[in-house]
Amino acid sequence: MALVEGCKHSLEITVPVTEIEKETERVVAEIQKKVKLPGFRPGHAPVNLVKSRFAGDIRQDVLEKIVPRAFRDAADKDHLKIVGTPDISDVHFHAGEPLKFKAEFEVAPEFELGDYRGIVVNYTEPEVTDEEVTKRIDEIREQKAEYVNEEPRPLADGDYALLSLESLSGVAEKVSQDELTIKIGDEATMAAFTENLRGASPEESREFDVTYPEDYERKTLAGKTVRFKATVKAVRRKELPEANDEFAKDLGDYKTLDEVKDAVRQQMLREKEQRAQEDAKHQLIDKLVDAHDFPVPTAYVDRQIEMNLETQLRALAAQGIDPRSIKLDWNKVRESQKVKATRDVKASLLLDKIGDREAVSATQEEVDKEVQRVARQSREAVAVTRAKLQKDGTIGRIAGHIRTEKTLNFLFEHARKEAGAAPKESGDRSQESE
């Protein structure tokens, strides 16, 4: 076996004449059973006639049977973990001679694990301040706010306007909202709405143009100038509930505001801990990858690139963007993803090997819990969901994802944590692949 480069190797394989003759006889017998030749009953045509009439088919069939088998036997003999499909070349196949061919292929990389316990990461145990709790309580109060109609009068800055809005021109799909609330003069309100509705009174209608920026979040309006007709239905003021025990009781199983504050503090602490630990785990992955230099198969990298692109395309579709409408050189896009995909693959291989060494695995209970979550999300019976997930192979991916997360948790638990801000994210930040 010869090393070509990286994970690519080559084998020159020879198949003895006896094996070729045996396979040829089998192929000829199969064809003889099926063919219909003038003057002969099906299955009774002379072998020599079959060989002469179907020489090309016989040759192709013999090659298609022998080459993969011979390659598998050679790979098994050398205990090779083959990745992808081999490239076959230099085929020498002549009557009465051994079959010879060359196979180029990739193998799963073999590498030694370096130190993975005690990796230094920047991590500080999160804290939640009283100010942060108060801010979150205020956000909840904002969500529970009520809008109260005032006596009819002209709109002024700071007022909440209840509008009926419809587009007259400038957009393909008509915009129509019967009850839209905006705050006049607020920085979140587009200036065109404030300028054209300031001074308008209930029952009054106004027509005006609004030009949306190119990067406007609603893609159907981005970059367009739309003419609207707006009718003021009411002038409103916003009333926030007081932060007291009555407010707490309205939120659920709470008796006092202090109980709400405690619950909010705990929730915020969990959120901060999750973010901080995720940052630390990304640092761990980056340091692991940087500390282990080994080649990875092109087939793995190509598959990871496709997975990354599919994730990005799904994200675009979720934003209402048709990926087909984007003019991109997909070959260049794939090339630009190569460095990140290579690091993703290395991270996955490293985490898998660490999981093996530390005997990390997903328990049946953990997999069942995730299946139940998916079933609840899909609003179907657990048995139905499980059958679907088993059929398409998702059960295995779920178990793999759980194992990866547990391995990362193990690394985090055994890391040396030093106070300080985590490094800023880079475009090449490696993340474990699915």
PEVEN-V875520 format. One record per residue. SS is DSSP state (helix for helix, strand for strand, loop for the rest). Layout:
SS
SS
This chain:
loop
strand
strand
strand
strand
loop
loop
strand
strand
strand
strand
strand
strand
strand
strand
loop
helix
helix
helix
helix
helix
helix
helix
helix
helix
helix
helix
helix
helix
helix
helix
helix
helix
helix
loop
loop
loop
loop
loop
loop
loop
loop
loop
loop
loop
loop
helix
helix
helix
helix
helix
helix
helix
loop
helix
helix
helix
helix
helix
helix
helix
helix
helix
helix
helix
helix
helix
helix
helix
helix
helix
helix
helix
helix
helix
helix
helix
loop
loop
loop
loop
strand
strand
strand
strand
strand
strand
strand
strand
strand
strand
strand
loop
loop
loop
loop
loop
loop
strand
strand
strand
strand
strand
strand
strand
strand
strand
loop
loop
loop
loop
loop
loop
loop
loop
loop
loop
loop
loop
strand
strand
strand
loop
loop
loop
loop
loop
loop
loop
helix
helix
helix
helix
helix
helix
helix
helix
helix
helix
helix
helix
helix
helix
loop
loop
strand
strand
strand
strand
loop
loop
loop
loop
loop
loop
loop
loop
loop
loop
strand
strand
strand
strand
strand
strand
strand
strand
strand
strand
loop
loop
loop
loop
loop
loop
strand
strand
strand
strand
strand
strand
strand
strand
loop
loop
loop
loop
loop
loop
loop
helix
helix
helix
helix
helix
helix
helix
loop
loop
loop
loop
loop
loop
loop
strand
strand
strand
strand
strand
strand
strand
loop
loop
loop
loop
loop
loop
loop
loop
loop
loop
loop
loop
loop
strand
strand
strand
strand
strand
strand
strand
strand
strand
strand
strand
strand
strand
strand
strand
loop
loop
loop
loop
loop
helix
helix
helix
helix
helix
helix
loop
loop
loop
loop
loop
loop
helix
helix
helix
helix
helix
helix
helix
helix
helix
helix
helix
helix
helix
helix
helix
helix
helix
helix
helix
helix
helix
helix
helix
helix
helix
helix
helix
helix
helix
helix
helix
helix
helix
helix
helix
loop
loop
loop
loop
loop
loop
helix
helix
helix
helix
helix
helix
helix
helix
helix
helix
helix
helix
helix
helix
helix
helix
helix
helix
helix
helix
helix
loop
loop
loop
loop
helix
helix
helix
loop
loop
loop
loop
helix
helix
helix
helix
helix
helix
helix
loop
helix
helix
helix
helix
helix
helix
helix
helix
helix
helix
helix
helix
helix
helix
helix
helix
helix
helix
helix
helix
loop
loop
loop
loop
loop
loop
helix
helix
helix
helix
helix
helix
helix
helix
helix
helix
helix
helix
helix
helix
helix
loop
loop
loop
helix
helix
helix
helix
helix
helix
helix
helix
helix
helix
loop
loop
helix
helix
helix
helix
helix
helix
helix
helix
helix
helix
helix
helix
helix
helix
helix
helix
helix
helix
helix
helix
loop
loop
strand
strand
strand
loop
loop
loop
loop
loop
loop
loop
loop
loop
loop
loop
loop
loop
loop
loop
loop
